[in-house]
Structures are given as structure tokens and as C-alpha cells.
Amino acid sequence: MNLPEHNEQGFQTYNGFVAIVGRPNVGKSTLLNQLLGQKVSITSKKAQTTRHRILGIDTEGPYQTIYVDTPGLHKDEKRAINRLMNRAASSSIGDVDLVLFIVEGTHWTEDDAMVLSKIQRANRPTMLIINKIDQVKDKGSLLPHIQKLSEQYEFVDIFPLSALSPESMPKLKSIVRPYLRAGIHFYPEDYVTDRSVRFMAAEIVREKLMRFTGDELPYSTTVEIEKYEQGANGIVHIHALILVEREGQKRMVIGNKGAKLKTVGAEARRDLEKLLDTQVNLQLWVKVKSGWADDERALRSLGYGED
Ligand SMILES: Nc1nc2c(ncn2[C@@H]2O[C@H](COP(=O)(O)OP(=O)(O)OP(=O)(O)O)[C@@H](O)[C@H]2O)c(=O)[nH]1
């Protein structure tokens, strides 16, 4: 592969790593998808949707920005899965060119304070992004909140926006660009993520499970792709195994006469067909494997924490 430091027109090229950090549910993945104009990181109303570190690659002309979407940082480290998620997120902050610290409107929690203390320790250029401003009813409260936060760290910029809207993205990108360095592009220009289609397929199934099942489920569900094969006629055959911790959860995922699993399968197939641009035959199975979320070894074998 030819990855020159100058592009075909002979211009200098630039690259840089930008970490997106914040407590769970503030909109990190939504922002990444909006920056890329494409879904690479799954989102849901439930906290802790993102479990792995995901790279989102944005190449525009000579600029290649590599965004690192991280699991939400939070204080509860009791379960092995939470410890691994926190580790993946913390290790991203140390060696990037810029950190985007996402907070939610004027809400400020202990978890936000914990993330801020990690940022203070890492001492990297950090931009504060105040997301979900569409939900801030009392706009007058925004300014004093910004003032208070700006006293706690020398942010390179403070940017209130709504990640649900593409409107602020060009401005945000123009603020990010000066932090890129002269150098080669690490990925070809048509790459939007470093993750394999297998990984994306598992994530898409997990997103639908989180969206269509009750509150109890997300923490005890994971998805393994057992088979991923392209048939002769271009159809992609995917067999996905949904692992839950208890028998009751299995019933919940399957639903009445299999209705829930059917909805999850249909929605996931739709997204997969969009992603792969071809017909997809998706088969889902549900299996009980108790204790997997507490067992670091089992988690590693499922691909957690190796980022
Ligand atoms: N109203 C509003 N909702 C938003 C905005 N940005 C994100 N959301 C919603 O907030 C919820 C959480 O968004 P995510 O992008 O999954 O949040 P996250 O920070 O990646 O969450 P974790 O994976 O838990 O760390 C989703 O329901 C999003 O649709 C926004 O600007 N305005």
C-alpha cells in the first residue's frame, strides 16, 4: 500500500489522534458518527453502550483525523467488564494530540469530575464540548456553568453543540485541524474505522438488543459472530450468538413466540445491508453462559480489553 507523506497533488499531508472522552451516555458515539457522517459506533439511550475502543477515521483532502471513541468513564469498577472498559478509556487519553471532553448540558456529576481529574493528570490539549444543548431549557444557566468549568482546566476551546445535528461539525473540525501534525496518512482514504466487518456486525446486533430489550439486559449480553461468509451470489451469511447470563434473560431476548428476537434480527439485518451494501442472511442464537461479565479471562477471549 502506498501511503505517501504528500498526496497525489503534491501537498503536505497531516494526521492526528483525537480522543473522545466523557462519562457514560453524554453522546460520545453520537458525536463520532456525526463527525464521520456515518455510523461506526453504536448508540443507545442506555449508559455504557460503548464497550470497546473504536477508531473513527475522517480523511478530507490532506487531513486525516483519527478519532478514538472510548467507553464512558465511571467510578463503579466492581465488575471485571467495568474495570476493562475504564482501562480502555483511560489509556486513550495519555498519548493523543487532542482530547475532546464531552459533558451533557449543565448536568455535572461525580463521574464528570472523575474524568476531569484524569484529564488534569494527562495534561494534553483538551477541548470541552458541552453536548445536548437542545435540551438545555434555561440557556442563561449555560454561561455561569461554562465559567465554572473553565476555571478548572485551561481548555483550548469550549464548544456548546448538539451532536444530533450536523450543523456544528464543519466548525468543530476546523478547530481540531490545527492539532494535527505533518505526516503520512495511516489509513487509506476510504476507511472510516479500523474495525473489521465481523466486529461491526456483532456491534450492530448488540445495539438492537440494547434498544429493544429491558433495562436489566445490556450489562449481561454480548454477541459473538460464529460465521461470516460471502456466498457465490454476493449474499453475506452471518451467524451470531447472543450470550446472556441467566435463563430468564434468554427468555427476555427471545420474547413471546420469538417476537423480540425477530425484531432484533430484522433491524440488525437492515443496518448490515446498508453497511455492506449487499443482501444479508442473518441467523441469531441465544445461549446462557453465566458469569462471563465478571470473569476477566472470559472477557479477553471475547475481545474485551485488548485495545
Ligand atoms: N437530545 C439530544 N440527545 C443526544 C445528543 N447527543 C446524543 N444524544 C442521545 O444520548 C444518548 C446517548 O448517546 P451515546 O452516543 O450512546 O452516548 P455515549 O456517551 O457514547 O454513551 P456510552 O456508550 O454509554 O459511553 C442517545 O440516546 C443519543 O441519541 C444531543 O445532542 N441531543
The ligand as a MOL file (V3000), in Angstrom:
LIG
                    3D

  0  0  0     0  0            999 V3000
M  V30 BEGIN CTAB
M  V30 COUNTS 32 34 0 0 0
M  V30 BEGIN ATOM
M  V30 1 N -31.2770 15.4710 22.7580 0
M  V30 2 C -30.0470 15.0430 22.4730 0
M  V30 3 N -29.7350 13.7360 22.6320 0
M  V30 4 C -28.4740 13.3270 22.3230 0
M  V30 5 C -27.4950 14.2180 21.8120 0
M  V30 6 N -26.3510 13.5240 21.6100 0
M  V30 7 C -26.6120 12.2420 21.9750 0
M  V30 8 N -27.8900 12.1140 22.3950 0
M  V30 9 C -28.5520 10.8910 22.8860 0
M  V30 10 O -27.9420 10.4640 24.0860 0
M  V30 11 C -27.9510 9.0330 24.2040 0
M  V30 12 C -26.5490 8.5200 24.4730 0
M  V30 13 O -25.7350 8.7600 23.3470 0
M  V30 14 P -24.4340 7.8770 23.0340 0
M  V30 15 O -23.7960 8.4990 21.8480 0
M  V30 16 O -24.7660 6.4200 23.0080 0
M  V30 17 O -23.5960 8.1970 24.3470 0
M  V30 18 P -22.1450 7.6790 24.7800 0
M  V30 19 O -21.5100 8.8030 25.5300 0
M  V30 20 O -21.4050 7.1510 23.6100 0
M  V30 21 O -22.5540 6.5380 25.7790 0
M  V30 22 P -21.6930 5.2850 26.3770 0
M  V30 23 O -21.5860 4.2960 25.2910 0
M  V30 24 O -22.6010 4.8620 27.4890 0
M  V30 25 O -20.3940 5.8120 26.8960 0
M  V30 26 C -28.5540 8.5180 22.8810 0
M  V30 27 O -29.9110 8.2370 23.0980 0
M  V30 28 C -28.3690 9.7060 21.9250 0
M  V30 29 O -29.3470 9.7530 20.9100 0
M  V30 30 C -27.8700 15.6130 21.6330 0
M  V30 31 O -27.0990 16.4680 21.2040 0
M  V30 32 N -29.1510 15.9490 21.9800 0
M  V30 END ATOM
M  V30 BEGIN BOND
M  V30 1 1 1 2
M  V30 2 2 2 3
M  V30 3 1 2 32
M  V30 4 1 3 4
M  V30 5 2 4 5
M  V30 6 1 4 8
M  V30 7 1 5 6
M  V30 8 1 5 30
M  V30 9 2 6 7
M  V30 10 1 7 8
M  V30 11 1 8 9
M  V30 12 1 9 10
M  V30 13 1 9 28
M  V30 14 1 10 11
M  V30 15 1 11 12
M  V30 16 1 11 26
M  V30 17 1 12 13
M  V30 18 1 13 14
M  V30 19 2 14 15
M  V30 20 1 14 16
M  V30 21 1 14 17
M  V30 22 1 17 18
M  V30 23 2 18 19
M  V30 24 1 18 20
M  V30 25 1 18 21
M  V30 26 1 21 22
M  V30 27 2 22 23
M  V30 28 1 22 24
M  V30 29 1 22 25
M  V30 30 1 26 27
M  V30 31 1 26 28
M  V30 32 1 28 29
M  V30 33 2 30 31
M  V30 34 1 30 32
M  V30 END BOND
M  V30 END CTAB
M  END
